[in-house]
């Protein structure tokens, strides 16, 4: 076996370029946007006066823009506009939009965008048409190392989940070797665009020393991820994936550096360090307890409610420096807790949302009061979780165990290591404090940034 050659690096370069190119082509599907949602309303030749052209207007919270030819465009999404401009509640609205039916649209009297006063412009429902558009913008074209784009914030969770699935499908054999970092900047579309672009440049997290992000992981974890992806592909195809079943390619790709077991080949990390003291081993042939070195996939986010927030995006040794955000970025395994959080605190359960706000206030106050008393924090917060969130039930610890899956990351993905409430009591005090900060980050992502709860 030889060390990586320039030709191998070229293949990796082209493969990652191809991955981002495919994501760009499939972005509408990755976002989960339906075809009817990608249509805009246009009133052609709606304005005759020159002084009223090339200006912004509004109507009951909807935004409009008139170009220099007198055409008026609905800037707000058609999804937001339907309950406001529809003549009456109409069933099967999506089908009407897809076939180009505009009979459901009522007349609209525009107002000045800034003053709210009527400007004497009436949009006639008989003069409206649909225009298709893509509800996203590429800031830079995809490259082998990065890609930046703008999408509506409401589609971020689906976008992250679908990109993760696509990554696992394309790079299932090299999980932990070719890390993908997803950086998310969320801001109000009325704020200057340069705020978000400058923040994106920082959250992309350029890495100078890869040892800063490497972590030790159990070989069984990587093996479980690969098996899960292969099983999903096999179930989704009409015919089983014969290649994986007959050739077993995982045994050729599943070679990872390890710190606790010597393999047959010692390789070079960099010319300065010469030999690395790390060895490649095939984890399929070793114990599941083997510790391997991986470079994890990560996700980071920042809510740009003010311009100065971009100063919070500063990394050292792979993590944020600012206190309170030291958990960011999160590994993809940790990000599953964010999804568990959204499922547990369903926005349809208003009582539970009120309790969530209460528990967040308690966390903020106690983290500030007891900076040097982490043991007291854990005892108090466990009691607060039980009392405020009403985790007591008549079936033992069922509700407590359900909440524990929001707070802690399981070690493996197999069913033998399911998180229980008692596990929270056993973790180190500093780890419990980090779990509280992670809980606050979940709240900031879903409530503060995405307005979901």
C-alpha positions, 0 to 999 in steps of 0.5 A, a space after each residue: 500500500 502506498 501513501 496518497 498520491 497526487 492522482 488520489 488527491 485529484 479524485 477526492 477533489 473531483 468527488 467533493 466538487 461533484 457532491 456540491 454540484 449535485 446539491 446545487 442542482 437538487 437544492 429545491 428537493 433538498 429544501 423540501 419545497 413544493 412546485 406551487 411554492 416556487 411561483 410568484 404573482 405578477 401584475 403586468 402593466 399595473 402602473 402608468 405613472 413614472 414616479 410610482 415605478 421602481 418602488 416598494 409597496 405593501 398590503 396587509 403585511 405583504 411586500 410588493 415591488 414595482 419595476 421600471 416597466 410598471 409590472 408589480 411583483 409579489 415579493 412575499 411568498 405565495 404561501 404567506 399571501 394565500 390567506 390574505 388575498 384569497 376571495 374565500 377559503 378554497 380547498 385544493 389551492 395547490 392544484 389551482 396554482 399548479 395549473 395556473 388558475 388565478 380566479 381565487 385572487 381578490 383585488 388589492 389596493 397598495 399602500 406606501 411601504 414606509 408610510 402605510 398610506 394609500 397610493 391609489 394603485 389597485 391591482 386587478 385580479 383579472 390582470 395577474 399571472 404566475 411566474 416561476 422562480 427558485 427561492 434560493 440564491 447561490 452566493 458563490 458557485 460550488 467549489 471542492 471545499 465550500 459552497 454558500 447559498 441563501 434559502 428561506 429560514 423555514 426550510 433549514 431543518 429539512 435542508 440539513 437533514 437531506 444534506 446529511 442523508 445525501 452525504 451518508 449515501 455518497 461517502 458512506 465508506 469514508 465516514 469520519 475521514 472526509 468531514 462536512 461542516 454545515 454553517 448556518 447564519 439566520 437573519 431577517 431579510 430586511 437587514 443588510 445582506 452584507 451582515 450575513 455574508 460577512 458572518 458566513 465567511 467566519 462560520 465556514 471555519 477554515 482549519 489550519 491544523 486538523 488535529 484541532 478537530 480530531 476526536 476519539 470514537 468507538 469503531 462500533 459507532 462508525 460501523 453502525 452508521 455504515 450499516 444503517 445507510 446500507 440498510 436504508 438504501 437496500 430498503 429504498 431500492 426495488 432490488 437489493 444492493 447486490 454489490 454491497 452484499 457480494 463484494 463487501 466494500 466496507 472492508 477495503 475502505 474501513 481503515 482508520 488510525 487508532 491510538 490503542 492498537 498497532 496495525 500492519 502499516 504506520 503512515 506519515 501525517 506530515 513531513 515535519 512530524 515524520 511518523 505519526 505513532 498512529 496505525 491503520 487498522 480494519 475495525 471490522 476485524 478488531 474489537 468493537 471497543 477499539 478507539 479510532 481517530 476520526 474527523 467528525 461532521 459538524 453543524 454550527 449556527 448563529 442568529 444575526 439579530 444584531 450586526 455584532 453577533 458575527 464577533 461571536 463566531 471565533 474558533 479555537 481548537 475547533 470550538 467556539 471561544 465565547 463563553 456560553 457557546 463553547 459547545 458549538 459546532 455540534 457533531 452530527 450525532 449531537 445534532 440529533 438532540 436538536 431534532 429530539 428537542 423539536 419533537 418533545 416541545 411540539 409547538 402544538 402543545 402550548 402548555 409545554 411551550 410555556 414551561 419551556 420558557 420558564 425552564 430556560 429562564 431558570 437555566 440562565 439565572 442559575 448558570 450566572 449565579 453558580 459559576 463555581 458550584 456545578 454540583 449545586 447546579 445539577 441537583 437544582 436543575 434536575 429538580 427543576 426539570 421534574 417540577 416545571 416540566 411535570 416529568 412525574 408520571 404513574 408509570 415510573 420513569 417513562 416521561 423522565 427517560 423520554 426527556 433524557 433523550 433530549 439532554 444526553 447523546 447516546 454513545 452508540 446507535 444500537 438499542 443496547 445503550 438507550 439513554 435513561 434518566 439515571 444516566 444524567 445523574 452519573 455524568 461528570 459535573 462539567 459535562 452536565 453544565 455543557 448539556 445545559 448550554 446545549 439545551 439553551 442552544 436548542 432553544 435559541 435555534 428553534 425558538 429565537 431564530 426559527 420562531 417555531 415555538 
